[in-house]
Amino acid sequence: MKNGDIMLNYIWGFIILISIICAIFTGNMEALSNSILVGASDAINLVITMAGMMSLWSGILKIADSGGITCILAKIFKPVLKHLFKDCPENSPAMRAICMNITANILGLGNAATPLGISAMKEMKKLNKNSDVASNSMITFVVMNTASIQILPTTMSILRQKYHSAAPFDIVPAVWISSVVALLVGITLAKVLEK
């Protein structure tokens, strides 16, 4: 087990312990017990809902990759990406994985983008000669992934629909503005600090 995992275990354990102590001293043990049972049930329903959506969009992305759409997207993104990821050759597996990840993020499929992001990082690590120090391209990629522009915030809209939002997609303008601003600030800082 890695140090980060151990730290997270301590944090979660501390939160659970504090919750139980607070429930005992405030006389809310019954409410705590009920919320644990309801929360577990809601978590299962949420996982099933999200798994269906993730499976659908992951399949569509795989078909898009097999059908050559990734290559088309790579050509569209190439003028920008070649400047952002100077360590990655244009037709490398790393650049292909980066394009797939960006595509998934643009569609708002953060969960489907995660395995693609991991794949891109593995490919960039190979280009970085398996060094334990992240390359500038790896850092830029993490920043882009964190700020990801979402044209269609699919995951959030599905969650809003599941919890009975009257207009699940009415958050789109706010998502566009916040993700574009976060991306521009993040990339600018990454490029300034890499020098």
ChimeraX attribute file (.defattr): number of C-alpha atoms within 10 A of each C-alpha:
attribute: neighborCount
match mode: 1-to-1
recipient: residues
	/A:1	5
	/A:2	6
	/A:3	8
	/A:4	9
	/A:5	10
	/A:6	10
	/A:7	11
	/A:8	11
	/A:9	12
	/A:10	12
	/A:11	12
	/A:12	11
	/A:13	12
	/A:14	12
	/A:15	12
	/A:16	12
	/A:17	12
	/A:18	12
	/A:19	13
	/A:20	16
	/A:21	14
	/A:22	14
	/A:23	16
	/A:24	13
	/A:25	9
	/A:26	9
	/A:27	11
	/A:28	14
	/A:29	16
	/A:30	11
	/A:31	11
	/A:32	16
	/A:33	13
	/A:34	12
	/A:35	12
	/A:36	12
	/A:37	12
	/A:38	11
	/A:39	12
	/A:40	12
	/A:41	11
	/A:42	12
	/A:43	12
	/A:44	11
	/A:45	13
	/A:46	13
	/A:47	11
	/A:48	12
	/A:49	14
	/A:50	16
	/A:51	13
	/A:52	11
	/A:53	18
	/A:54	18
	/A:55	13
	/A:56	12
	/A:57	19
	/A:58	19
	/A:59	13
	/A:60	12
	/A:61	20
	/A:62	13
	/A:63	13
	/A:64	15
	/A:65	17
	/A:66	11
	/A:67	11
	/A:68	11
	/A:69	15
	/A:70	21
	/A:71	19
	/A:72	14
	/A:73	16
	/A:74	22
	/A:75	15
	/A:76	12
	/A:77	14
	/A:78	18
	/A:79	10
	/A:80	10
	/A:81	17
	/A:82	14
	/A:83	11
	/A:84	18
	/A:85	22
	/A:86	11
	/A:87	17
	/A:88	21
	/A:89	12
	/A:90	16
	/A:91	12
	/A:92	13
	/A:93	16
	/A:94	24
	/A:95	23
	/A:96	21
	/A:97	25
	/A:98	28
	/A:99	25
	/A:100	27
	/A:101	27
	/A:102	26
	/A:103	23
	/A:104	24
	/A:105	27
	/A:106	18
	/A:107	20
	/A:108	22
	/A:109	23
	/A:110	24
	/A:111	18
	/A:112	23
	/A:113	26
	/A:114	15
	/A:115	14
	/A:116	22
	/A:117	24
	/A:118	14
	/A:119	19
	/A:120	23
	/A:121	21
	/A:122	17
	/A:123	21
	/A:124	26
	/A:125	19
	/A:126	12
	/A:127	16
	/A:128	18
	/A:129	9
	/A:130	12
	/A:131	10
	/A:132	8
	/A:133	9
	/A:134	14
	/A:135	18
	/A:136	18
	/A:137	22
	/A:138	21
	/A:139	17
	/A:140	21
	/A:141	24
	/A:142	16
	/A:143	19
	/A:144	21
	/A:145	19
	/A:146	15
	/A:147	20
	/A:148	25
	/A:149	24
	/A:150	23
	/A:151	16
	/A:152	19
	/A:153	21
	/A:154	21
	/A:155	18
	/A:156	18
	/A:157	19
	/A:158	17
	/A:159	15
	/A:160	17
	/A:161	14
	/A:162	13
	/A:163	10
	/A:164	10
	/A:165	13
	/A:166	9
	/A:167	10
	/A:168	18
	/A:169	17
	/A:170	12
	/A:171	14
	/A:172	16
	/A:173	11
	/A:174	10
	/A:175	19
	/A:176	17
	/A:177	13
	/A:178	14
	/A:179	19
	/A:180	16
	/A:181	13
	/A:182	18
	/A:183	19
	/A:184	14
	/A:185	13
	/A:186	18
	/A:187	19
	/A:188	12
	/A:189	13
	/A:190	20
	/A:191	14
	/A:192	9
	/A:193	9
	/A:194	11
	/A:195	6
